[in-house]
Amino acid sequence: MIDLDVVRADTPACRDQVFLDSAGSSLPPRQVLDEVVGHLRREAEVGGYRAAAEHAEEIEAGYGLAAELLGCRPEEIAFTDSATRSWDLAFAAVPLAEGDRVLVTEVEYAGNAVGLLHRAAAVGATVEPIPSDEHGAVSVAALRDLLDERVRLVSLVHVPTNGGLVNPVREVADAAHEVGALVLLDACQSVGQLRVRMDELGVDVLSVTGRKWLRGPRGTGLLAVRESASGLLRPHLVDLHGAEWVAPQRARLRTDARVFELWEYSVADRLGLLAALRYALDLGVDAIAEAVLDRAERARAGLAALPGVTVRDLGRQRCGIVSFTVDGVPAAKVRDTLRERGVTVTVSRTTSTLLDMTHRGLDAVVRASPHYFVSPQQVDDFVAAVADLR
């Protein structure tokens, strides 16, 4: 069980507001802030190269930290500057040719979709949605009907940006592998609030951001690539970190996941992300998941009891994202009015999850995402503030 007093003491800003946007960019604990600011100060004293050298062992050990969290080996971890960078690097490395097929879920995120569609159009491949089941999750039965030897990739969003749905990952991965397709899991909204382990989920590639549920700095991300899949991928963007110039006309690429890394990165932000990983591992992933779900279910129950308020979350399994609408009040107005009351939420629009939102006839939803540092009383205060809107 998480000690609420301790984590709130580590997050002073959460005492002065009801912060419900960890699905956007969470409040980092003081340990993360101290690492980032402290290293920037050190760079100002001795320069970036010397400051980085002082933390070389810690940075190297970071691969083991990430691997412990994600259920893989250190050699299967790459650090990037965002989930978008991780996802794009991985997708660009998937061999794709004319006639190939890529399958996506109906909750595919726009940031992934534009890359999928752009490349598919360039090579003559197709991008096809997998129908959802009656609960809104991806239908594994429908997936099996679509699978054939031309499917090269299944792009699977673990938790969508616009609601608390959790997709069934293992079942999708097992089905896709029966025809030799790769599975790329967008885990940017799940890692840090749910147990997400590659050895349990069976996915080939996994992309993560640092700024959301992991509570790390912006400009940080992770890419995990299973060794069994690395030989099938063809990295397109490499530099002297991911490869070695061994002859005038030949470069030799790394054989581990670090082939996807670039030489230049923010050392301060990397150290901040490592602090966030340590913080999450010290608390315990299962304890975090329990606390986050408790706050989310409390919010859902409170909102559902309010006249004129509709909770929009899909799925049988749900998580820490709570989406809702208020009759007669635009989502942006709800967000802005709550902000005046010291409650931070955000808005998710059709353009972010086009297939799902269009299918449900929604143009926008209000998104609340309480992390474990939000107290139960603050959740009740949020519900009361929404009630006042009516």
C-alpha positions as CSV (number, residue, x, y, z in Angstrom):
1,M,0.0,0.0,0.0
2,I,1.2,3.5,-0.9
3,D,1.8,5.9,2.0
4,L,-0.2,8.9,0.8
5,D,1.4,11.3,3.2
6,V,4.9,10.4,1.9
7,V,4.1,10.7,-1.8
8,R,2.2,13.9,-1.3
9,A,5.1,15.4,0.7
10,D,7.3,14.4,-2.3
11,T,4.9,16.3,-4.6
12,P,4.3,19.7,-2.9
13,A,2.2,21.1,-5.8
14,C,-0.5,18.5,-5.4
15,R,-1.5,20.0,-2.0
16,D,-2.5,23.3,-3.6
17,Q,-4.6,21.9,-6.4
18,V,-6.6,18.9,-7.5
19,F,-4.2,17.7,-10.3
20,L,-6.0,15.3,-12.6
21,D,-3.8,15.3,-15.8
22,S,-1.2,12.6,-15.3
23,A,-2.4,11.2,-18.6
24,G,-1.1,14.5,-20.1
25,S,2.1,15.4,-18.2
26,S,2.2,14.5,-14.5
27,L,3.7,16.3,-11.6
28,P,7.2,15.0,-11.0
29,P,8.3,14.1,-7.5
30,R,11.0,16.2,-5.9
31,Q,13.6,13.5,-6.5
32,V,13.1,13.9,-10.3
33,L,13.3,17.7,-10.0
34,D,16.5,17.5,-7.9
35,E,18.2,15.3,-10.4
36,V,17.4,17.5,-13.4
37,V,18.1,20.9,-11.8
38,G,21.2,19.6,-10.0
39,H,22.7,18.2,-13.2
40,L,22.0,21.4,-15.1
41,R,23.8,23.3,-12.4
42,R,26.8,20.9,-12.6
43,E,26.9,21.4,-16.4
44,A,27.2,25.1,-15.8
45,E,30.1,24.5,-13.5
46,V,32.2,22.0,-15.4
47,G,30.7,21.7,-18.9
48,G,28.4,19.0,-20.3
49,Y,31.0,16.4,-21.2
50,R,32.6,16.3,-17.8
51,A,29.2,16.4,-16.0
52,A,28.0,13.5,-18.0
53,A,31.2,11.5,-17.4
54,E,30.5,11.8,-13.6
55,H,27.3,9.9,-14.1
56,A,28.4,7.4,-16.6
57,E,27.9,4.4,-14.3
58,E,24.4,5.6,-13.3
59,I,23.4,6.1,-16.9
60,E,24.6,2.7,-17.8
61,A,22.7,1.1,-14.9
62,G,19.6,2.8,-16.2
63,Y,19.1,0.1,-18.8
64,G,18.7,-2.4,-16.0
65,L,16.2,-0.2,-14.3
66,A,14.1,0.1,-17.4
67,A,14.4,-3.6,-18.1
68,E,13.2,-4.4,-14.5
69,L,10.1,-2.3,-15.0
70,L,9.3,-3.6,-18.5
71,G,10.1,-7.2,-18.0
72,C,12.9,-7.6,-20.6
73,R,16.7,-7.6,-20.7
74,P,18.9,-4.4,-20.5
75,E,20.0,-5.1,-24.1
76,E,16.4,-4.8,-25.3
77,I,16.1,-1.2,-24.0
78,A,16.7,2.1,-25.8
79,F,16.3,5.6,-24.4
80,T,14.7,8.2,-26.6
81,D,13.3,11.7,-26.2
82,S,9.6,10.8,-26.3
83,A,7.0,8.0,-26.9
84,T,6.5,9.5,-30.4
85,R,10.1,9.2,-31.2
86,S,10.2,5.6,-29.9
87,W,7.1,4.6,-31.9
88,D,8.2,6.4,-35.1
89,L,11.7,4.8,-34.9
90,A,10.2,1.3,-34.4
91,F,7.6,1.7,-37.1
92,A,10.1,3.0,-39.6
93,A,12.2,-0.1,-39.1
94,V,9.4,-2.5,-39.9
95,P,9.8,-3.8,-43.5
96,L,6.8,-2.7,-45.5
97,A,6.1,-3.1,-49.2
98,E,3.4,-2.9,-51.7
99,G,0.5,-5.2,-50.9
100,D,1.4,-5.5,-47.2
101,R,-1.2,-4.8,-44.5
102,V,-1.1,-3.1,-41.2
103,L,-3.9,-3.6,-38.7
104,V,-4.8,-1.0,-36.1
105,T,-7.4,-0.7,-33.3
106,E,-10.3,1.7,-33.4
107,V,-8.7,3.7,-30.6
108,E,-5.5,4.3,-32.6
109,Y,-3.9,7.6,-31.6
110,A,-3.6,10.3,-34.3
111,G,0.1,10.6,-33.7
112,N,0.6,7.0,-34.8
113,A,-2.1,7.1,-37.5
114,V,-0.6,9.9,-39.5
115,G,2.8,8.0,-39.7
116,L,1.1,4.8,-40.6
117,L,-1.0,6.3,-43.4
118,H,1.9,8.4,-44.7
119,R,4.3,5.5,-45.1
120,A,1.6,3.1,-46.3
121,A,0.6,5.4,-49.1
122,A,4.3,5.8,-50.1
123,V,4.9,2.0,-50.4
124,G,1.4,0.8,-51.5
125,A,0.5,-0.9,-48.2
126,T,-2.9,-0.7,-46.5
127,V,-3.9,0.4,-43.0
128,E,-7.1,-1.4,-41.8
129,P,-9.0,-1.0,-38.5
130,I,-9.9,-4.0,-36.4
131,P,-13.5,-3.9,-35.2
132,S,-14.1,-3.5,-31.4
133,D,-16.1,-5.9,-29.3
134,E,-19.4,-5.0,-27.6
135,H,-17.4,-3.5,-24.7
136,G,-15.3,-1.2,-26.9
137,A,-12.0,-3.2,-26.6
138,V,-10.4,-4.6,-29.7
139,S,-12.2,-7.8,-30.8
140,V,-9.7,-10.7,-30.9
141,A,-12.2,-12.7,-32.9
142,A,-12.4,-10.0,-35.5
143,L,-8.6,-9.8,-35.5
144,R,-8.3,-13.5,-36.3
145,D,-10.7,-13.0,-39.2
146,L,-8.5,-10.3,-40.7
147,L,-5.2,-11.9,-40.2
148,D,-3.3,-13.5,-43.1
149,E,0.3,-13.8,-44.4
150,R,0.2,-10.2,-45.8
151,V,-0.2,-8.7,-42.3
152,R,3.2,-7.3,-41.4
153,L,2.2,-5.3,-38.3
154,V,-0.5,-5.0,-35.7
155,S,-0.4,-1.5,-34.1
156,L,-2.0,-1.9,-30.7
157,V,-2.8,0.9,-28.3
158,H,-2.8,-0.4,-24.8
159,V,-4.8,2.5,-23.2
160,P,-6.3,5.1,-25.5
161,T,-5.8,8.8,-25.0
162,N,-9.6,9.5,-24.7
163,G,-10.7,7.0,-22.0
164,G,-10.1,4.4,-19.4
165,L,-10.3,1.3,-21.7
166,V,-7.5,-1.3,-21.4
167,N,-7.1,-3.5,-24.5
168,P,-6.3,-7.2,-24.2
169,V,-2.6,-7.3,-25.2
170,R,-1.6,-11.0,-24.8
171,E,-4.5,-12.3,-26.8
172,V,-3.7,-9.9,-29.7
173,A,0.0,-10.7,-29.6
174,D,-0.6,-14.5,-29.7
175,A,-3.0,-14.2,-32.6
176,A,-0.7,-11.9,-34.6
177,H,2.3,-14.2,-34.1
178,E,0.4,-17.1,-35.6
179,V,0.8,-15.4,-39.1
180,G,4.2,-14.0,-38.4
181,A,3.1,-10.4,-37.8
182,L,4.9,-8.1,-35.5
183,V,3.1,-6.3,-32.6
184,L,4.0,-2.8,-31.7
185,L,2.4,-1.8,-28.4
186,D,1.8,1.9,-27.7
187,A,2.2,1.9,-23.9
188,C,2.5,5.6,-23.3
189,Q,-0.7,5.7,-21.3
190,S,-0.2,2.4,-19.5
191,V,3.4,2.2,-18.2
192,G,3.5,3.9,-14.9
193,Q,-0.1,3.2,-13.9
194,L,-0.4,-0.5,-14.9
195,R,1.8,-3.6,-14.8
196,V,3.3,-3.7,-18.3
197,R,5.9,-6.4,-18.8
198,M,7.0,-7.7,-22.2
199,D,7.7,-11.2,-20.9
200,E,4.0,-11.4,-19.9
201,L,2.4,-9.5,-22.8
202,G,4.3,-11.1,-25.6
203,V,4.6,-8.0,-27.7
204,D,7.6,-7.4,-30.0
205,V,8.1,-3.7,-29.5
206,L,6.9,-1.3,-26.9
207,S,7.0,2.5,-26.8
208,V,6.9,4.6,-23.6
209,T,6.9,8.2,-22.5
210,G,8.5,9.6,-19.4
211,R,6.2,12.6,-18.8
212,K,2.9,10.9,-18.1
213,W,2.3,8.2,-15.5
214,L,6.0,7.6,-14.9
215,R,6.2,11.2,-13.6
216,G,9.5,11.9,-15.4
217,P,10.6,15.0,-17.3
218,R,9.2,16.0,-20.7
219,G,11.5,15.1,-23.5
220,T,12.1,11.5,-22.3
221,G,11.0,8.1,-23.6
222,L,11.8,4.4,-23.8
223,L,11.8,1.9,-26.6
224,A,11.9,-1.8,-25.8
225,V,12.6,-4.3,-28.6
226,R,12.6,-8.0,-28.0
227,E,15.7,-9.8,-29.2
228,S,13.5,-12.2,-31.2
229,A,12.2,-9.2,-33.2
230,S,15.3,-7.1,-33.6
231,G,16.6,-9.2,-36.6
232,L,13.4,-8.4,-38.5
233,L,13.7,-4.7,-38.1
234,R,15.7,-2.4,-40.3
235,P,16.6,0.9,-38.5
236,H,16.4,3.9,-40.8
237,L,17.9,6.6,-38.6
238,V,21.3,5.8,-37.2
239,D,24.4,7.8,-36.2
240,L,27.7,7.1,-34.5
241,H,26.0,5.9,-31.3
242,G,24.0,3.2,-33.0
243,A,26.6,2.2,-35.5
244,E,30.4,2.2,-36.0
245,W,32.3,3.4,-39.0
246,V,34.6,0.4,-39.6
247,A,35.8,0.9,-43.2
248,P,35.6,3.7,-45.8
249,Q,32.5,2.2,-47.4
250,R,31.0,0.3,-44.5
251,A,29.3,1.0,-41.2
252,R,28.5,-1.8,-38.6
253,L,25.2,-1.4,-36.7
254,R,24.8,-2.4,-33.1
255,T,22.9,-5.6,-32.6
256,D,21.0,-4.5,-29.5
257,A,18.2,-2.0,-29.0
258,R,20.6,0.9,-28.6
259,V,20.9,0.9,-32.4
260,F,17.8,3.1,-32.2
261,E,19.4,5.7,-29.9
262,L,21.2,8.9,-31.1
263,W,24.4,10.1,-29.6
264,E,23.1,13.5,-28.4
265,Y,20.5,13.7,-25.6
266,S,19.8,15.7,-22.5
267,V,21.7,14.1,-19.7
268,A,19.8,16.0,-17.1
269,D,16.5,14.7,-18.4
270,R,17.8,11.2,-18.6
271,L,18.9,11.3,-15.0
272,G,15.5,12.7,-14.1
273,L,13.8,9.8,-15.9
274,L,16.0,7.3,-14.1
275,A,15.0,8.9,-10.8
276,A,11.3,8.5,-11.9
277,L,11.9,4.8,-12.7
278,R,13.5,4.2,-9.2
279,Y,10.6,6.0,-7.6
280,A,8.0,3.8,-9.3
281,L,9.9,0.6,-8.6
282,D,10.4,1.6,-5.0
283,L,6.6,2.1,-4.6
284,G,5.8,-1.1,-6.5
285,V,3.9,-1.3,-9.8
286,D,1.1,-3.3,-8.3
287,A,0.6,-0.8,-5.4
288,I,0.6,2.0,-7.9
289,A,-2.0,0.3,-10.1
290,E,-4.2,-0.4,-7.1
291,A,-4.1,3.2,-5.9
292,V,-4.7,4.7,-9.4
293,L,-7.7,2.5,-10.0
294,D,-9.1,3.3,-6.6
295,R,-9.0,7.0,-7.4
296,A,-10.4,6.5,-10.9
297,E,-13.3,4.3,-9.8
298,R,-14.1,6.8,-7.1
299,A,-14.3,9.6,-9.7
300,R,-16.3,7.5,-12.1
301,A,-18.9,6.5,-9.5
302,G,-19.2,10.1,-8.3
303,L,-19.6,11.5,-11.8
304,A,-22.1,8.8,-12.8
305,A,-24.3,9.8,-9.9
306,L,-24.6,13.4,-11.2
307,P,-27.6,14.4,-13.3
308,G,-26.6,15.5,-16.8
309,V,-23.1,14.0,-16.5
310,T,-22.2,10.9,-18.7
311,V,-19.1,8.8,-18.0
312,R,-17.7,7.8,-21.5
313,D,-15.1,5.2,-20.6
314,L,-15.3,1.9,-22.5
315,G,-14.1,-1.6,-21.8
316,R,-14.5,-4.3,-19.2
317,Q,-11.1,-3.6,-17.7
318,R,-10.5,0.1,-16.9
319,C,-7.7,2.1,-15.6
320,G,-6.8,5.6,-14.4
321,I,-8.2,7.7,-17.2
322,V,-11.8,9.0,-16.6
323,S,-13.6,10.6,-19.6
324,F,-17.0,12.3,-19.3
325,T,-19.3,14.9,-20.8
326,V,-21.7,17.4,-19.2
327,D,-25.0,18.0,-21.0
328,G,-25.1,21.5,-22.4
329,V,-21.6,22.5,-21.4
330,P,-18.8,22.2,-24.0
331,A,-15.8,20.2,-22.9
332,A,-13.4,23.2,-23.1
333,K,-15.8,25.2,-20.9
334,V,-15.8,22.4,-18.3
335,R,-12.0,22.3,-18.4
336,D,-11.7,26.1,-18.0
337,T,-14.3,26.4,-15.3
338,L,-12.7,23.6,-13.3
339,R,-9.3,25.2,-13.6
340,E,-10.7,28.4,-12.0
341,R,-11.7,26.1,-9.1
342,G,-8.2,24.7,-8.8
343,V,-8.9,21.5,-10.6
344,T,-6.7,20.5,-13.6
345,V,-8.2,18.3,-16.3
346,T,-7.9,18.4,-20.1
347,V,-9.9,17.8,-23.2
348,S,-9.6,15.0,-25.7
349,R,-11.0,15.7,-29.2
350,T,-12.1,13.8,-32.2
351,T,-8.8,14.6,-34.0
352,S,-6.9,12.5,-31.4
353,T,-8.9,9.3,-31.8
354,L,-10.8,9.8,-35.0
355,L,-12.2,6.3,-35.5
356,D,-13.5,5.8,-32.0
357,M,-14.8,9.3,-31.4
358,T,-16.5,9.3,-34.8
359,H,-18.1,5.9,-34.2
360,R,-19.5,7.1,-30.9
361,G,-20.6,10.5,-32.2
362,L,-18.4,12.5,-29.9
363,D,-16.5,15.6,-30.8
364,A,-14.8,16.0,-27.4
365,V,-14.7,14.6,-23.9
366,V,-13.3,15.9,-20.7
367,R,-10.4,13.8,-19.4
368,A,-9.5,13.4,-15.8
369,S,-6.5,11.2,-14.8
370,P,-5.8,11.0,-11.0
371,H,-2.5,9.5,-10.0
372,Y,-1.7,7.9,-6.6
373,F,-0.7,11.3,-5.0
374,V,-4.3,12.6,-5.4
375,S,-6.2,12.0,-2.2
376,P,-9.7,10.5,-2.0
377,Q,-11.0,13.9,-0.7
378,Q,-9.6,15.7,-3.7
379,V,-11.4,13.3,-5.9
380,D,-14.6,14.2,-4.1
381,D,-13.8,17.8,-4.4
382,F,-13.5,17.4,-8.2
383,V,-16.9,15.6,-8.4
384,A,-18.4,18.4,-6.3
385,A,-16.9,21.0,-8.7
386,V,-18.4,19.2,-11.7
387,A,-21.8,19.1,-9.9
388,D,-21.7,22.9,-9.5
389,L,-21.5,23.2,-13.3
390,R,-25.1,22.0,-13.5
